[in-house]
Amino acid sequence: MEHCSYEQISLGWGVPRKIVHIDMDCFYAAIEVRDDPSLKGKPVGVGGSSGRGVLTTANYEARKFGCRSAMPVFKARQLCPEIILTPIRFDVYRADSQRIRAIFARYTDLVEPLSLDEAFLDLSHRQESGAALAKEIRRAISEETGLTASAGIAPNKMLAKIASDWNKPDGQLEIRSDEVAGFMRGLRIGKLHGVGKRGQETLARMKVVTCGDLQGLSKIELADKLGRWGLELYERCRGRDEREVSVDRTRKSLSKERTFSENIEDIDWLLNVLGKLRVEVADSVEHKAEQEVKSRVVKLKFSDFTQTTAEKAGSAMDEATYEELLRLAWARGKGKSVRLLGLGVKFATEEDQMDLL
């Protein structure tokens, strides 16, 4: 069955969806600058101050020098000797995140948090335009928290997320239903979720640089050359995404991952990143309180693309347990460097609950 166009996808009476993706600008670093005005205009990084730590994030002044999230501190200092490093204050970041979510709740009950600093909102039921609502929400965030946010407005989640990155910081972009086709033709393939550096290199060998280039390949060709990933790209490069904004989605697991720009050879760096991911996962779990955590999980992908997962039964998302799992997974690598770290939980299913009866 051929997919309908987004002009036809609607709420049941011909009205396209209004999906907004709100993404805070350098959230942790922005909070540090807000709370210490002497840092304004200076390059700031949040993370461990020792040379063995990693940056949790960096503000735009630091990013101009090439500093970025998950970068080893020693390299950030090489790129930007003037960078000011501040300690991580997750309690503060979490409190601001809750204030921001309270603002979202004034506009819709359909909110899907992705992390402390970003979320999808379905505003389809509102009479106002999506762009006007996004601007109003961003203004409320600024006035009530002293922080800035960027937004993407589109008929679906994928496009909204792409759009929110377009006019950062403190900006927004709307992609209307009748603009989707033209927007996608010129979009570079690397903007699609799941298409990283290696994926771009693979597609470049197929003479694919933009989504328009990819649209020139048939489903059969993409499936033959790229397998299941090719079929996913066939839909994505046309701007198709039928996922709903999910508030109480029942899921078997929840996790956060970080892929490093350079392979990591020191477990202390991984432990720093682990701390950030643990708080983000715990925050997401808190908003899904109806589901019981049955086990904690840590995943490592090594430089040779092999991977391992360490898991432990229990519901407490304590730092000690995750550190134990990381060290176990690290030992399995037998000295191999790490390109990806994942941390998460598995939820108890109905079958698990029945086993306890």
C-alpha positions as CSV (number, residue, x, y, z in Angstrom):
1,M,0.0,0.0,0.0
2,E,1.4,3.4,-1.0
3,H,2.0,5.9,1.8
4,C,-0.3,8.9,1.8
5,S,1.2,12.4,1.7
6,Y,1.5,14.5,4.9
7,E,-1.1,16.8,3.4
8,Q,-3.5,13.8,3.9
9,I,-2.2,12.6,7.3
10,S,-4.5,14.2,9.8
11,L,-6.4,14.0,13.1
12,G,-9.3,12.4,11.3
13,W,-10.9,15.6,9.8
14,G,-8.2,16.8,7.5
15,V,-6.0,18.8,9.9
16,P,-2.2,18.0,9.9
17,R,-0.6,17.3,13.2
18,K,1.3,20.0,15.0
19,I,4.3,18.4,16.6
20,V,6.9,20.6,18.4
21,H,10.3,19.5,19.5
22,I,11.8,21.7,22.3
23,D,15.5,21.5,22.8
24,M,17.2,23.6,25.5
25,D,20.4,25.4,24.4
26,C,23.6,24.0,26.0
27,F,21.3,23.3,29.0
28,Y,23.9,22.4,31.7
29,A,26.4,25.1,30.7
30,A,23.6,27.7,30.3
31,I,22.5,27.0,33.9
32,E,26.1,27.5,35.1
33,V,26.4,30.8,33.3
34,R,23.0,32.0,34.5
35,D,23.9,31.2,38.1
36,D,27.3,32.8,37.8
37,P,27.1,35.9,35.6
38,S,30.9,36.3,35.7
39,L,31.0,33.4,33.2
40,K,28.9,35.3,30.6
41,G,30.7,35.5,27.2
42,K,33.4,33.1,28.3
43,P,34.0,29.5,27.1
44,V,32.5,27.1,29.7
45,G,32.5,23.4,29.9
46,V,30.7,21.2,32.4
47,G,32.4,18.1,33.7
48,G,35.4,16.7,35.5
49,S,38.2,19.1,36.1
50,S,40.9,16.4,36.0
51,G,42.6,15.5,32.8
52,R,41.0,12.1,33.0
53,G,37.4,13.4,32.9
54,V,35.1,14.2,30.0
55,L,32.9,17.2,29.2
56,T,29.2,16.7,29.8
57,T,28.5,19.7,27.7
58,A,30.1,23.0,26.5
59,N,28.6,26.4,25.7
60,Y,28.7,28.0,22.3
61,E,31.7,30.1,23.1
62,A,33.6,26.8,23.8
63,R,32.1,25.0,20.8
64,K,33.7,27.7,18.5
65,F,37.0,26.1,19.4
66,G,35.8,22.6,18.7
67,C,34.9,21.6,22.3
68,R,31.9,19.3,22.6
69,S,30.0,16.8,24.7
70,A,31.9,13.6,25.7
71,M,35.3,15.1,24.7
72,P,38.2,14.3,27.1
73,V,39.0,17.3,29.3
74,F,42.6,17.3,28.3
75,K,41.7,17.6,24.6
76,A,39.2,20.4,25.4
77,R,42.0,22.3,27.1
78,Q,44.3,21.8,24.1
79,L,41.6,23.2,21.8
80,C,40.6,26.0,24.2
81,P,43.2,26.8,26.9
82,E,40.8,29.5,28.3
83,I,37.9,27.1,28.9
84,I,36.4,27.3,32.4
85,L,35.4,24.0,33.8
86,T,32.5,23.7,36.3
87,P,31.5,20.7,38.3
88,I,28.3,18.8,37.4
89,R,25.2,19.7,39.5
90,F,22.6,17.2,38.5
91,D,20.2,18.2,41.2
92,V,20.1,21.8,39.9
93,Y,19.7,20.7,36.3
94,R,16.9,18.3,37.2
95,A,15.0,21.0,39.2
96,D,15.1,23.3,36.1
97,S,14.0,20.5,33.9
98,Q,10.9,20.0,36.1
99,R,10.1,23.7,35.9
100,I,10.3,23.5,32.1
101,R,8.0,20.5,32.0
102,A,5.5,22.3,34.1
103,I,5.4,25.0,31.4
104,F,4.8,22.3,28.8
105,A,1.9,21.0,30.8
106,R,0.1,24.4,30.5
107,Y,-0.2,23.7,26.7
108,T,-0.8,20.0,26.4
109,D,-0.9,16.7,28.2
110,L,0.8,15.0,25.3
111,V,4.4,15.5,26.3
112,E,7.2,12.9,25.6
113,P,10.4,13.8,27.4
114,L,13.5,12.5,25.7
115,S,16.0,13.7,28.4
116,L,16.3,16.5,30.9
117,D,16.7,19.1,28.2
118,E,14.4,18.1,25.3
119,A,10.9,16.8,24.7
120,F,8.2,16.3,22.0
121,L,4.8,18.1,22.4
122,D,1.7,17.3,20.4
123,L,-0.2,20.6,20.0
124,S,-2.6,19.3,17.3
125,H,-5.7,20.1,19.5
126,R,-4.8,23.7,19.8
127,Q,-6.3,26.4,17.6
128,E,-3.2,28.5,17.5
129,S,-0.5,27.9,14.9
130,G,2.3,25.6,16.0
131,A,4.9,28.3,15.4
132,A,3.0,30.8,17.6
133,L,2.7,28.2,20.4
134,A,6.4,27.3,20.2
135,K,7.3,30.9,20.4
136,E,5.1,31.4,23.4
137,I,6.5,28.4,25.2
138,R,10.1,29.5,24.5
139,R,9.3,33.0,25.9
140,A,7.8,31.4,29.0
141,I,10.9,29.3,29.5
142,S,13.1,32.4,29.1
143,E,11.1,34.5,31.5
144,E,10.7,31.9,34.2
145,T,14.1,30.2,34.1
146,G,16.5,32.6,32.5
147,L,17.4,30.0,29.9
148,T,16.9,29.8,26.1
149,A,15.4,27.0,24.1
150,S,15.1,26.2,20.4
151,A,12.1,24.6,18.7
152,G,11.1,22.7,15.6
153,I,7.5,22.6,14.4
154,A,6.4,20.0,11.8
155,P,3.8,17.4,11.0
156,N,5.8,14.6,12.6
157,K,8.4,13.9,15.2
158,M,11.3,13.3,12.9
159,L,11.0,16.5,11.1
160,A,10.3,18.5,14.3
161,K,13.6,17.2,15.7
162,I,15.5,18.1,12.6
163,A,14.0,21.6,12.6
164,S,14.8,22.3,16.2
165,D,18.5,22.2,15.4
166,W,18.2,24.5,12.4
167,N,18.2,28.0,14.1
168,K,20.1,27.3,17.3
169,P,20.5,29.0,19.7
170,D,17.3,30.6,20.8
171,G,15.5,30.1,17.5
172,Q,12.9,28.0,15.8
173,L,11.9,26.6,12.4
174,E,8.6,25.5,11.1
175,I,8.2,22.9,8.3
176,R,4.7,23.1,6.9
177,S,3.0,20.1,5.4
178,D,3.3,21.5,1.9
179,E,7.0,22.2,2.4
180,V,8.0,18.7,3.4
181,A,8.8,17.4,-0.1
182,G,11.0,20.4,-1.0
183,F,12.7,20.5,2.3
184,M,13.6,16.8,2.2
185,R,15.1,17.0,-1.3
186,G,17.8,19.4,-0.3
187,L,18.5,18.0,3.2
188,R,21.9,16.5,3.6
189,I,21.7,12.8,4.5
190,G,23.7,13.2,7.7
191,K,20.8,15.1,9.2
192,L,18.7,11.9,9.3
193,H,18.6,10.1,12.6
194,G,20.9,7.0,12.6
195,V,23.1,8.2,9.7
196,G,26.5,8.9,11.3
197,K,29.9,9.3,9.8
198,R,30.3,5.8,8.7
199,G,26.8,5.7,7.3
200,Q,27.5,8.9,5.3
201,E,30.7,7.3,3.9
202,T,28.7,4.2,2.9
203,L,26.1,6.3,1.1
204,A,28.7,8.6,-0.5
205,R,30.1,5.6,-2.2
206,M,26.6,5.2,-3.7
207,K,26.8,8.8,-4.8
208,V,24.2,9.8,-2.2
209,V,24.8,13.1,-0.4
210,T,21.3,14.5,0.0
211,C,17.9,13.0,0.7
212,G,17.0,13.9,-2.9
213,D,19.8,11.7,-4.1
214,L,18.5,8.9,-1.9
215,Q,15.0,9.3,-3.3
216,G,16.4,8.3,-6.7
217,L,17.0,4.8,-5.4
218,S,14.1,2.3,-5.3
219,K,13.0,0.3,-2.3
220,I,14.4,-2.8,-3.9
221,E,17.8,-1.2,-4.6
222,L,18.1,0.1,-1.0
223,A,17.0,-3.2,0.5
224,D,19.5,-5.1,-1.6
225,K,22.4,-2.8,-0.8
226,L,21.6,-1.8,2.8
227,G,19.2,-4.4,4.1
228,R,16.6,-3.3,6.7
229,W,18.5,0.0,7.2
230,G,17.9,0.8,3.5
231,L,14.1,0.3,4.0
232,E,14.1,2.7,6.9
233,L,16.0,5.3,5.0
234,Y,13.5,5.0,2.1
235,E,10.9,6.3,4.5
236,R,13.0,8.8,6.3
237,C,14.4,10.5,3.2
238,R,10.8,11.3,2.2
239,G,10.0,12.9,5.6
240,R,7.8,10.0,6.7
241,D,7.3,9.3,10.3
242,E,4.0,8.0,11.7
243,R,5.1,7.7,15.4
244,E,2.8,9.4,17.9
245,V,3.9,11.5,20.8
246,S,3.9,8.9,23.5
247,V,3.1,9.8,27.1
248,D,2.4,6.4,28.8
249,R,4.0,4.1,26.3
250,T,4.5,0.6,27.7
251,R,8.0,-0.4,26.9
252,K,10.3,-3.3,27.8
253,S,13.4,-1.2,28.3
254,L,14.7,2.4,28.5
255,S,18.2,3.4,27.8
256,K,20.5,6.3,26.8
257,E,23.6,5.9,24.7
258,R,26.6,8.0,23.9
259,T,28.8,7.4,20.8
260,F,32.2,9.0,21.2
261,S,33.9,11.0,18.4
262,E,37.2,9.3,19.4
263,N,37.6,5.8,20.9
264,I,38.0,5.9,24.7
265,E,40.8,4.0,26.3
266,D,40.4,5.0,29.9
267,I,37.6,3.7,32.1
268,D,37.6,6.8,34.3
269,W,36.4,8.8,31.3
270,L,33.6,6.3,30.8
271,L,32.7,6.6,34.5
272,N,32.2,10.3,34.1
273,V,29.8,9.8,31.1
274,L,28.1,7.0,33.0
275,G,27.1,9.4,35.8
276,K,25.3,11.7,33.3
277,L,23.5,8.9,31.6
278,R,22.4,7.4,34.9
279,V,20.7,10.6,35.9
280,E,19.0,11.0,32.5
281,V,17.7,7.4,32.6
282,A,16.5,7.8,36.2
283,D,14.7,11.0,35.3
284,S,12.9,9.2,32.4
285,V,12.0,6.2,34.6
286,E,10.5,8.6,37.2
287,H,8.0,9.8,34.6
288,K,7.1,6.1,33.9
289,A,6.4,5.2,37.5
290,E,3.7,2.7,36.6
291,Q,6.4,0.4,35.3
292,E,8.6,-1.6,37.7
293,V,12.3,-1.8,36.9
294,K,13.5,-5.4,37.0
295,S,17.1,-5.0,36.1
296,R,19.9,-2.5,35.3
297,V,22.0,-2.8,32.1
298,V,25.3,-1.4,30.8
299,K,26.4,-1.8,27.2
300,L,29.7,-1.2,25.6
301,K,30.6,-1.2,21.9
302,F,34.3,-1.6,21.2
303,S,36.5,-0.1,18.5
304,D,36.2,-3.3,16.4
305,F,32.4,-3.0,16.6
306,T,31.9,-6.0,18.9
307,Q,29.8,-5.3,21.9
308,T,28.8,-6.7,25.2
309,T,26.0,-6.1,27.7
310,A,26.3,-6.5,31.5
311,E,23.0,-6.9,33.5
312,K,22.0,-7.2,37.1
313,A,18.6,-7.8,38.6
314,G,17.1,-5.2,40.9
315,S,15.3,-1.9,40.8
316,A,17.7,0.5,42.6
317,M,19.4,2.8,40.0
318,D,22.4,3.5,42.3
319,E,25.7,4.6,41.1
320,A,27.6,1.7,42.6
321,T,25.6,-0.9,40.6
322,Y,26.2,0.8,37.3
323,E,29.9,1.2,38.1
324,E,30.1,-2.5,38.8
325,L,28.4,-3.3,35.5
326,L,30.6,-1.0,33.6
327,R,33.7,-2.5,35.1
328,L,32.5,-6.0,34.2
329,A,31.7,-5.0,30.6
330,W,35.1,-3.2,30.4
331,A,36.9,-6.3,31.5
332,R,35.3,-8.4,28.7
333,G,36.9,-6.0,26.1
334,K,40.4,-7.2,27.2
335,G,42.0,-3.8,26.6
336,K,40.0,-2.7,23.5
337,S,39.0,0.9,23.3
338,V,35.3,1.9,23.5
339,R,33.3,3.8,20.9
340,L,29.9,3.6,22.5
341,L,28.5,3.5,26.1
342,G,24.9,2.7,26.8
343,L,23.1,2.6,30.2
344,G,19.5,1.6,30.9
345,V,17.0,-0.5,32.6
346,K,14.6,-3.3,31.7
347,F,11.0,-3.2,32.9
348,A,9.0,-6.0,34.4
349,T,6.5,-7.3,31.8
350,E,3.1,-8.7,32.6
351,E,4.6,-12.2,32.3
352,D,7.2,-11.3,34.9
353,Q,4.5,-10.0,37.2
354,M,2.5,-13.3,36.8
355,D,5.6,-15.3,37.8
356,L,5.6,-13.6,41.2
357,L,2.0,-14.6,41.9
